Amino acid sequence: MKPVLTPEEATTLDRETQAGGVAAEVLMERAGRAVARAARELAGGAYGRRAVVVCGKGNNGGDGLVAARQLGRWGVRTTVVLLEDPGALREPAATNAKRLDEVSSVRVRTFHQGSLKRELARADVAVDAIFGTGFRGIPEDDWAAAIASLNGAGAPIVSVDIPSGVNGATGVVEGEAVHARLTVTFGAVKLGAVLMPGAEHAGVVRVVDIGFPDDLVAPRAWMTEPSDLAAWLPTRNADTHKRASGVLVVVAGSRGMTGAPRLIAMAAGRVGTGLVTVAAPEGVMSQIQAGLTEPTFLPLPETTEGTVAAEAVEPLLERLGSADALAIGPGLTTNEETVAFVRDTVRRSSVPFVLDADGLNAFTGDGVALQDRQAEAVLTPHVGEFARLTGVKARDLDADRPAHVRALAEQTGAITLLKGSRTVIAQASGRLFINMTGSPALATAGTGDVLTGMIGGLLARGVAPLESAAAAAYIHGLAGVFAGRDLGEGALAGDVLERVAEALAQVEGA
């Protein structure tokens, strides 16, 4: 796993490193040199090249000043544009502003939009050192004008730590924000450069070591990597059998929605589940069976509307007595009897379960009721389901996805996976996993059912709930990438399903 820091965690790391004996000016020198190396790389070398470094106040601007001095020493004709009066700079940035006099090829200018545009028009590379990770809100006046000028120039941009204008804690962009080709960050990537839309502004993110001790890096958020999946995913022994590979019961579907059980069941099989039982209303069972050959089936009592009836709880619980996990929700509808069935099943299930779609809708406005259960749970809402469950409006959710996902996980005591780009997964303690795989190909009906089946299948195989959610999200996103590669916007959920095996193979190969 790769650590992801909030601005507050990054500030604490910086402070504790200094307390351990590494001076602030040393950290700034190392950071600035790393930025300079990246800028020289983007410029295609140093000889005959021009650079523009736009600096704000604080440490971010100080890093830019060091980068400018180093570029000048390498022979790059460098112009520094200051958005603050040099007298307003704090140490060690103030000292680094004075040291620019040491290099004849570095010129210092105060900000004027017209002159900045002229300088950028001749530049081979630009450095954005305007705002740091602590930025919130909307850039104004000269600050906004400087960002707009950087974005309007043809030169590639290197951002220091995070693109200016991006909220370092949430990735939210409310006004002008730099579109960087490359972001150089220190110690660990910052949350705002990982979450959308900040990630789109960050370009390639390069983490560099400037001397932060590993034991002081204490994040609550992590990015999932292939090596994590290798540690989490089980392998079959040579003498294993189907029940030893996990038994999953899938409860899904209704008269008008028979596709969900098929996608869930097949996805569970693709992640190695040994035996899948599909439980659905008896009236639609023949339709579901027609598309499936591998699972077993449990017809359930149904309502007059062709949905699962309330009395189906007892036969289902009996079947769960010989199962390892449950996947429940997609296609069930919000029929009153079916809602009662879902809530009773969730409360009484003896095996871990993944709850999705109409399973979540059964708890609309009453998420706290999910505390009342015996087994571990994974909740997999998209934005709309999350809003119905919690009352948090979509725009407020997008303003701080990590905070809201953590709040629901804490409220329910369940692993909570909020779908989207990026998918974020939280546990009640506040630990957060961020999934970096995915594709617009996943924006089609049924792909959520595939994810539900994968999570349920991994739960059945004995993978812990947090790791089941994180691993399934990673593989699912990779399968979406492959489907989009092959079929573009015409990819369907079945196409994603067909590429789960390829995604697993790539993860295992890595």
Residue pairs with C-beta under 8 A, 6 or more apart in sequence:
1 222
1 223
1 224
1 225
1 228
1 433
2 188
2 189
2 207
2 222
2 223
2 225
3 188
3 189
3 217
3 219
3 221
3 222
4 188
4 189
4 190
4 191
4 194
4 219
4 221
4 222
4 223
4 432
4 434
5 13
5 187
5 188
5 189
5 190
5 191
5 217
5 219
5 221
6 168
6 169
6 190
6 191
6 219
6 220
6 221
7 132
7 133
7 134
7 168
7 169
7 190
7 191
7 192
8 169
9 218
9 219
9 220
10 133
10 168
10 186
10 187
10 188
10 190
11 134
12 218
13 187
13 212
13 216
13 217
13 218
14 24
14 27
14 59
14 212
16 216
17 27
17 211
17 212
17 213
17 216
18 24
18 27
20 213
20 216
22 211
24 59
24 91
24 92
25 91
25 92
25 95
26 211
27 186
27 210
27 211
28 59
28 62
28 63
28 66
28 92
28 93
28 96
29 66
30 210
30 211
31 63
31 66
31 160
31 184
31 186
31 208
31 210
32 62
32 63
32 64
32 65
32 66
32 67
32 69
32 70
32 96
33 66
33 67
33 70
34 184
34 186
34 208
34 210
35 63
35 64
35 66
35 67
35 127
35 129
35 158
35 160
35 184
36 66
36 67
36 68
36 70
36 71
36 74
38 158
38 182
38 184
38 206
39 51
39 67
39 71
39 76
39 125
39 127
39 158
40 46
40 49
40 71
40 74
40 76
40 125
42 124
42 125
42 156
42 158
42 181
42 182
43 49
43 51
43 76
43 124
43 125
43 156
44 124
46 71
46 74
46 75
46 76
47 75
49 75
49 76
49 77
49 124
49 125
50 76
50 77
50 78
50 79
50 122
50 123
50 124
50 125
51 68
51 71
51 76
51 77
51 78
51 79
51 123
51 124
51 125
51 126
51 127
52 78
52 79
52 80
52 81
52 116
52 119
52 120
52 123
52 125
52 126
52 127
52 155
53 64
53 65
53 67
53 68
53 71
53 78
53 79
53 80
53 81
53 126
53 127
53 129
54 64
54 81
54 83
54 111
54 116
54 126
54 127
54 128
54 129
54 130
54 146
54 150
55 61
55 62
55 64
55 65
55 68
55 80
55 81
55 82
55 83
55 84
55 129
55 130
56 83
56 84
56 129
56 130
56 131
56 132
56 143
56 164
57 83
57 84
57 88
57 89
57 90
57 93
58 90
58 93
58 132
59 93
59 132
60 129
60 130
60 131
60 132
60 160
60 161
61 82
61 83
61 84
61 89
61 93
61 129
61 130
62 89
62 92
62 93
62 96
63 129
63 160
63 161
64 80
64 127
64 128
64 129
64 160
65 80
65 93
65 96
65 97
65 99
65 100
65 129
66 96
67 127
67 129
67 160
68 78
68 80
68 100
68 106
68 127
69 96
69 99
69 100
69 102
69 103
69 106
71 78
71 106
72 78
72 100
72 103
72 104
72 105
72 106
73 103
75 105
76 105
77 105
78 103
78 105
78 106
78 107
79 106
79 107
79 108
79 109
79 119
79 123
80 100
80 106
80 107
80 108
80 109
81 109
81 110
81 111
81 115
81 116
81 119
81 146
82 97
82 108
82 109
82 110
82 111
83 111
83 130
83 142
83 143
83 146
85 110
86 94
86 97
86 98
86 108
89 97
97 108
100 106
100 108
109 115
109 116
109 119
111 142
111 145
111 146
113 142
113 145
113 146
113 149
116 146
116 149
117 149
117 152
117 153
120 126
120 149
120 150
120 152
120 153
120 155
121 153
121 154
123 153
123 155
124 155
125 155
125 156
125 157
125 158
126 150
126 153
126 155
126 156
126 157
126 158
127 157
127 158
127 159
127 160
128 147
128 150
128 157
128 158
128 159
128 160
128 163
128 164
128 178
128 180
129 160
130 143
130 146
130 147
130 164
130 165
130 178
131 139
131 143
131 162
131 164
131 165
132 160
132 161
132 162
132 168
133 161
133 162
133 168
133 169
133 190
133 192
134 168
135 162
135 164
135 165
135 166
135 167
135 168
136 167
136 169
137 174
137 175
138 144
138 174
138 175
138 176
139 147
139 164
139 165
139 175
139 176
139 177
140 175
143 164
144 175
144 176
147 164
147 165
147 176
147 177
147 178
148 176
150 157
150 178
151 157
151 176
151 178
151 179
156 181
156 182
157 178
157 179
157 180
157 181
157 182
158 180
158 181
158 182
158 183
158 184
159 178
159 180
159 182
159 183
159 184
159 202
159 203
160 183
160 184
161 183
161 184
161 185
161 186
161 190
162 168
162 183
162 185
162 190
162 192
162 193
162 198
162 202
163 177
163 178
163 179
163 180
163 183
163 193
163 198
163 201
163 202
164 177
164 178
165 173
165 175
165 176
165 177
165 178
165 201
166 172
166 173
166 177
166 178
166 192
166 193
166 198
166 201
166 202
167 173
167 174
167 192
167 198
168 190
168 191
168 192
168 193
169 191
169 192
169 400
170 191
170 192
170 195
170 198
170 399
170 400
170 401
170 402
171 191
171 192
171 193
171 194
171 195
171 196
171 197
171 198
171 199
172 192
172 197
172 198
172 398
172 399
172 400
173 197
173 198
173 201
177 198
177 201
178 201
179 200
179 201
179 203
180 201
180 202
180 203
181 203
181 204
182 203
182 204
182 205
182 206
183 193
183 202
183 203
183 204
183 205
183 206
184 206
184 208
185 193
185 205
185 206
185 207
185 208
186 207
186 208
186 210
186 212
187 207
187 209
187 210
187 212
187 217
188 207
188 217
188 219
189 205
189 207
189 223
191 221
191 402
192 198
193 199
193 202
193 205
194 205
194 223
194 422
194 434
194 436
195 401
195 402
195 422
195 424
195 434
196 420
196 421
196 422
199 422
220 430
220 431
220 432
221 402
221 431
221 432
221 433
221 434
222 431
222 432
222 433
222 434
223 433
223 434
223 435
223 436
224 433
224 434
224 435
224 436
224 470
224 471
224 473
224 474
226 474
226 506
226 507
226 510
227 510
228 467
228 470
228 471
229 471
229 474
229 475
229 507
230 507
230 508
230 510
232 463
232 464
232 467
232 470
232 471
233 458
233 463
233 471
233 507
233 508
234 272
234 461
234 462
234 463
236 245
236 272
237 244
240 274
241 274
242 274
242 275
243 274
243 275
244 274
245 272
245 273
245 274
245 275
245 461
246 272
246 273
246 274
246 275
246 324
246 325
246 457
246 459
246 460
246 461
246 462
247 273
247 274
247 275
247 276
247 277
247 322
247 323
247 324
247 325
247 460
248 268
248 273
248 275
248 276
248 277
248 323
248 324
248 325
248 326
248 327
248 456
248 457
248 459
248 460
249 276
249 277
249 279
249 298
249 316
249 319
249 320
249 323
249 325
249 326
249 327
249 351
250 261
250 264
250 265
250 268
250 276
250 277
250 278
250 279
250 295
250 326
250 327
250 328
250 453
250 456
251 279
251 280
251 300
251 308
251 316
251 326
251 327
251 328
251 329
251 332
251 345
252 260
252 261
252 264
252 278
252 280
252 327
252 328
252 329
252 330
252 331
252 332
252 449
253 259
253 260
253 261
253 280
253 281
253 284
253 288
253 330
253 331
253 332
254 280
254 281
254 284
254 305
254 306
254 307
254 308
254 331
254 332
254 333
254 335
254 338
255 281
255 283
255 284
255 305
255 306
255 307
256 306
256 333
257 330
257 331
257 333
258 280
258 284
258 287
258 288
258 291
258 331
259 331
259 446
259 449
260 330
260 331
260 357
260 446
260 449
261 278
261 280
261 288
261 292
261 330
261 331
262 288
262 291
262 292
263 446
263 449
263 450
263 453
263 493
263 494
263 497
264 327
264 330
264 449
264 450
264 452
264 453
264 456
265 276
265 278
265 292
265 294
265 295
265 453
266 292
266 294
266 453
266 497
267 449
267 450
267 451
267 452
267 453
267 454
267 457
267 497
267 500
268 276
268 327
268 453
268 454
268 456
268 457
268 460
269 276
269 294
269 295
269 457
270 453
270 454
270 457
270 497
270 500
270 501
270 504
271 453
271 454
271 457
271 458
271 461
271 472
271 475
271 500
271 504
272 457
272 461
273 456
273 457
273 460
273 461
274 460
275 295
275 296
276 294
276 295
276 296
276 457
277 295
277 296
277 297
277 298
277 319
277 323
278 288
278 292
278 295
278 296
278 297
278 298
279 297
279 298
279 299
279 300
279 312
279 316
279 319
280 288
280 297
280 298
280 299
280 300
280 308
281 299
281 300
281 301
281 302
281 303
281 306
281 307
281 308
281 309
282 299
282 300
282 301
282 302
283 302
283 306
284 306
285 297
285 299
288 297
289 297
298 315
298 316
298 319
300 308
300 309
300 312
300 315
300 316
301 308
301 309
301 311
301 312
301 315
302 308
302 309
302 312
303 309
303 335
303 337
303 338
305 333
305 335
307 332
307 333
307 335
307 337
307 338
308 332
308 337
308 338
308 341
309 337
309 338
309 341
310 337
310 338
310 340
310 341
310 344
312 341
313 341
313 344
313 345
313 348
316 345
317 345
317 348
317 349
317 350
320 326
320 349
320 350
320 351
321 350
323 351
323 460
324 351
324 459
324 460
324 461
324 462
325 351
325 352
325 353
325 354
325 456
325 457
325 459
325 460
326 345
326 349
326 351
326 352
326 353
326 354
326 456
327 353
327 354
327 356
327 452
327 453
327 455
327 456
328 342
328 345
328 346
328 353
328 354
328 355
328 356
328 359
329 342
329 355
329 356
329 357
329 358
329 359
329 360
329 362
329 452
330 356
330 357
330 358
330 359
330 448
330 449
330 452
331 357
331 358
331 449
332 338
332 342
332 357
332 358
332 359
332 362
333 358
334 358
334 361
334 362
334 364
338 358
338 362
339 361
339 362
342 358
342 359
342 362
343 362
343 363
343 369
346 353
346 355
346 359
346 362
346 370
346 373
346 377
347 372
347 373
347 374
348 373
348 374
349 373
349 374
349 375
350 374
350 375
351 375
352 375
352 376
352 377
352 378
352 459
352 465
353 375
353 376
353 377
353 378
353 456
353 459
354 377
354 378
354 379
354 380
354 452
354 455
354 456
354 459
354 468
355 370
355 377
355 378
355 379
355 380
355 414
356 379
356 380
356 381
356 448
356 449
356 451
356 452
357 385
357 448
357 449
357 452
360 379
360 380
360 381
360 385
360 388
360 389
361 385
361 388
363 369
363 370
363 389
364 388
364 389
365 388
365 389
365 391
367 389
367 390
367 408
367 411
367 412
368 411
368 412
370 377
370 379
370 412
370 413
370 414
371 411
371 412
371 413
376 414
376 415
376 465
377 412
377 413
377 414
377 415
377 465
378 414
378 415
378 416
378 417
378 455
378 459
378 465
378 468
378 469
379 389
379 408
379 412
379 414
379 415
379 416
379 417
380 417
380 419
380 448
380 451
380 452
380 455
380 469
381 389
381 416
381 417
381 418
381 419
382 418
382 419
382 420
382 448
383 394
383 397
383 398
383 418
383 419
383 420
384 394
386 392
386 397
386 404
386 408
386 418
387 393
387 394
387 397
389 408
390 404
390 407
390 408
392 404
396 404
397 404
397 418
401 418
401 420
401 424
402 424
402 426
402 432
404 418
405 416
405 418
405 424
405 425
405 426
405 432
406 426
406 430
406 432
408 416
408 426
409 415
409 416
409 426
409 427
409 428
409 430
410 428
410 430
412 428
413 428
414 428
414 465
415 425
415 426
415 427
415 465
415 466
415 469
416 425
416 426
416 427
417 423
417 424
417 425
417 455
417 469
417 473
418 424
418 425
419 448
419 451
421 438
422 434
422 435
422 436
422 438
423 434
423 435
423 438
423 473
423 477
424 432
424 433
424 434
424 435
425 432
425 433
425 434
425 435
425 466
425 469
425 470
425 473
426 432
426 433
427 465
427 466
431 466
433 466
433 469
433 470
433 473
435 470
435 473
435 474
435 477
436 474
436 477
437 473
437 474
437 475
437 476
437 477
437 478
437 480
437 481
438 477
438 480
438 481
439 477
439 480
439 481
439 483
439 484
440 484
440 489
441 480
441 481
441 483
441 484
441 487
441 488
441 489
441 491
441 495
441 496
442 476
442 477
442 480
442 496
444 491
444 492
444 493
445 493
446 492
446 493
446 494
447 476
447 480
447 493
447 496
449 493
450 476
450 479
450 493
450 496
450 497
450 500
451 472
451 473
451 476
454 472
454 475
454 476
454 500
455 468
455 469
455 472
457 472
458 467
458 468
458 471
458 472
459 465
459 468
463 471
474 507
475 500
475 503
475 504
475 507
476 496
476 500
476 503
478 503
478 506
478 507
479 496
479 497
479 499
479 500
479 502
479 503
480 491
480 496
480 499
482 499
482 502
482 503
483 491
483 495
483 496
483 498
483 499
484 491
486 495
486 499
487 495
